[in-house]
């Protein structure tokens, strides 16, 4: 497991996400969905790069070696960013305010 961001493309994409405002992190196996809502940023701690919401009380531990690709989409007018490990969907970030900015769209695709 890699607790640190693995590639510059990953770093650029998650840095761009900091400027997208309120997002909804959605993850879980089929039939279960957990959501964390707020503004996100990656924080580098002593032992890991952690995806944090707000003050960091709510956060996500990520095996960054599994974040191999990201795809921009649309979900009923919301921006949708889906993260993949091969064909497996790991999680999604929805943007209720609408589509993601062009800068972020250019950062998606293969990340490793």
BAKE-882908 format. One record per residue (C-alpha): residue in three letters; residue number from 0; x, y, z. Coordinates in nm, 2 decimals. Layout:
<rs>
r r ALA&k NUM&xx X&yy Y&zz Z
...
</rs>
This chain:
<rs>
r r UNK&k 0&xx 0.00&yy 0.00&zz 0.00
r r UNK&k 1&xx 0.13&yy 0.34&zz -0.09
r r UNK&k 2&xx 0.02&yy 0.60&zz 0.16
r r UNK&k 3&xx 0.19&yy 0.88&zz -0.04
r r UNK&k 4&xx 0.07&yy 1.02&zz -0.37
r r UNK&k 5&xx 0.24&yy 0.82&zz -0.64
r r UNK&k 6&xx 0.25&yy 1.05&zz -0.95
r r UNK&k 7&xx 0.26&yy 1.42&zz -1.05
r r UNK&k 8&xx -0.07&yy 1.37&zz -1.24
r r UNK&k 9&xx -0.24&yy 1.25&zz -0.92
r r UNK&k 10&xx -0.10&yy 1.55&zz -0.73
r r UNK&k 11&xx -0.21&yy 1.80&zz -1.00
r r UNK&k 12&xx -0.56&yy 1.66&zz -1.01
r r UNK&k 13&xx -0.62&yy 1.66&zz -0.64
r r UNK&k 14&xx -0.47&yy 2.01&zz -0.62
r r UNK&k 15&xx -0.71&yy 2.13&zz -0.88
r r UNK&k 16&xx -1.00&yy 1.98&zz -0.68
r r UNK&k 17&xx -0.92&yy 2.22&zz -0.40
r r UNK&k 18&xx -1.07&yy 2.50&zz -0.61
r r UNK&k 19&xx -1.40&yy 2.33&zz -0.70
r r UNK&k 20&xx -1.59&yy 2.42&zz -0.38
r r UNK&k 21&xx -1.83&yy 2.19&zz -0.21
r r UNK&k 22&xx -1.80&yy 1.83&zz -0.33
r r UNK&k 23&xx -1.96&yy 1.50&zz -0.23
r r UNK&k 24&xx -1.72&yy 1.20&zz -0.18
r r UNK&k 25&xx -1.92&yy 0.89&zz -0.25
r r UNK&k 26&xx -1.79&yy 0.53&zz -0.19
r r UNK&k 27&xx -1.91&yy 0.19&zz -0.09
r r UNK&k 28&xx -1.99&yy -0.15&zz -0.22
r r UNK&k 29&xx -2.31&yy -0.21&zz -0.43
r r UNK&k 30&xx -2.61&yy -0.14&zz -0.21
r r UNK&k 31&xx -2.42&yy 0.08&zz 0.04
r r UNK&k 32&xx -2.32&yy 0.44&zz -0.02
r r UNK&k 33&xx -2.13&yy 0.66&zz 0.23
r r UNK&k 34&xx -2.11&yy 1.03&zz 0.16
r r UNK&k 35&xx -1.88&yy 1.30&zz 0.30
r r UNK&k 36&xx -1.98&yy 1.66&zz 0.19
r r UNK&k 37&xx -1.75&yy 1.97&zz 0.20
r r UNK&k 38&xx -1.44&yy 2.12&zz 0.05
r r UNK&k 39&xx -1.15&yy 1.88&zz 0.01
r r UNK&k 40&xx -0.78&yy 1.90&zz 0.00
r r UNK&k 41&xx -0.48&yy 1.66&zz 0.03
r r UNK&k 42&xx -0.29&yy 1.71&zz 0.35
r r UNK&k 43&xx 0.06&yy 1.56&zz 0.39
r r UNK&k 44&xx 0.11&yy 1.42&zz 0.74
r r UNK&k 45&xx 0.42&yy 1.24&zz 0.88
r r UNK&k 46&xx 0.31&yy 0.90&zz 0.75
r r UNK&k 47&xx 0.06&yy 0.96&zz 0.47
r r UNK&k 48&xx -0.11&yy 1.19&zz 0.22
r r UNK&k 49&xx -0.47&yy 1.21&zz 0.34
r r UNK&k 50&xx -0.78&yy 1.34&zz 0.16
r r UNK&k 51&xx -0.93&yy 1.57&zz 0.41
r r UNK&k 52&xx -1.26&yy 1.76&zz 0.43
r r UNK&k 53&xx -1.28&yy 2.08&zz 0.61
r r UNK&k 54&xx -1.06&yy 2.09&zz 0.92
r r UNK&k 55&xx -0.95&yy 1.72&zz 0.86
r r UNK&k 56&xx -1.18&yy 1.56&zz 1.13
r r UNK&k 57&xx -1.35&yy 1.39&zz 0.83
r r UNK&k 58&xx -1.09&yy 1.23&zz 0.61
r r UNK&k 59&xx -1.01&yy 0.94&zz 0.38
r r UNK&k 60&xx -0.71&yy 0.71&zz 0.39
r r UNK&k 61&xx -0.61&yy 0.62&zz 0.03
r r UNK&k 62&xx -0.39&yy 0.35&zz -0.12
r r UNK&k 63&xx -0.26&yy 0.60&zz -0.39
r r UNK&k 64&xx -0.11&yy 0.31&zz -0.60
r r UNK&k 65&xx -0.47&yy 0.21&zz -0.67
r r UNK&k 66&xx -0.58&yy 0.55&zz -0.81
r r UNK&k 67&xx -0.49&yy 0.47&zz -1.17
r r UNK&k 68&xx -0.74&yy 0.68&zz -1.37
r r UNK&k 69&xx -1.01&yy 0.94&zz -1.33
r r UNK&k 70&xx -1.30&yy 1.01&zz -1.56
r r UNK&k 71&xx -1.51&yy 1.33&zz -1.58
r r UNK&k 72&xx -1.88&yy 1.28&zz -1.63
r r UNK&k 73&xx -2.22&yy 1.43&zz -1.56
r r UNK&k 74&xx -2.49&yy 1.31&zz -1.32
r r UNK&k 75&xx -2.82&yy 1.49&zz -1.35
r r UNK&k 76&xx -2.64&yy 1.83&zz -1.40
r r UNK&k 77&xx -2.38&yy 1.77&zz -1.13
r r UNK&k 78&xx -2.02&yy 1.73&zz -1.22
r r UNK&k 79&xx -1.90&yy 1.37&zz -1.15
r r UNK&k 80&xx -1.54&yy 1.25&zz -1.12
r r UNK&k 81&xx -1.50&yy 0.87&zz -1.10
r r UNK&k 82&xx -1.17&yy 0.72&zz -0.98
r r UNK&k 83&xx -1.06&yy 0.38&zz -1.11
r r UNK&k 84&xx -0.82&yy 0.09&zz -1.04
r r UNK&k 85&xx -0.84&yy -0.07&zz -1.38
r r UNK&k 86&xx -1.21&yy -0.14&zz -1.43
r r UNK&k 87&xx -1.30&yy -0.12&zz -1.06
r r UNK&k 88&xx -1.47&yy 0.20&zz -0.95
r r UNK&k 89&xx -1.30&yy 0.31&zz -0.62
r r UNK&k 90&xx -1.50&yy 0.62&zz -0.54
r r UNK&k 91&xx -1.67&yy 0.93&zz -0.70
r r UNK&k 92&xx -1.66&yy 1.30&zz -0.63
r r UNK&k 93&xx -1.98&yy 1.48&zz -0.73
r r UNK&k 94&xx -1.99&yy 1.86&zz -0.77
r r UNK&k 95&xx -2.35&yy 1.97&zz -0.70
r r UNK&k 96&xx -2.29&yy 2.32&zz -0.84
r r UNK&k 97&xx -2.24&yy 2.19&zz -1.19
r r UNK&k 98&xx -1.97&yy 2.07&zz -1.43
r r UNK&k 99&xx -1.60&yy 2.07&zz -1.33
r r UNK&k 100&xx -1.38&yy 2.35&zz -1.46
r r UNK&k 101&xx -1.18&yy 2.29&zz -1.78
r r UNK&k 102&xx -0.85&yy 2.29&zz -1.58
r r UNK&k 103&xx -0.97&yy 1.98&zz -1.39
r r UNK&k 104&xx -1.10&yy 1.81&zz -1.70
r r UNK&k 105&xx -0.75&yy 1.84&zz -1.85
r r UNK&k 106&xx -0.60&yy 1.67&zz -1.55
r r UNK&k 107&xx -0.82&yy 1.36&zz -1.57
r r UNK&k 108&xx -0.75&yy 1.04&zz -1.76
r r UNK&k 109&xx -0.46&yy 0.80&zz -1.68
r r UNK&k 110&xx -0.30&yy 0.90&zz -1.36
r r UNK&k 111&xx -0.03&yy 0.63&zz -1.34
</rs>
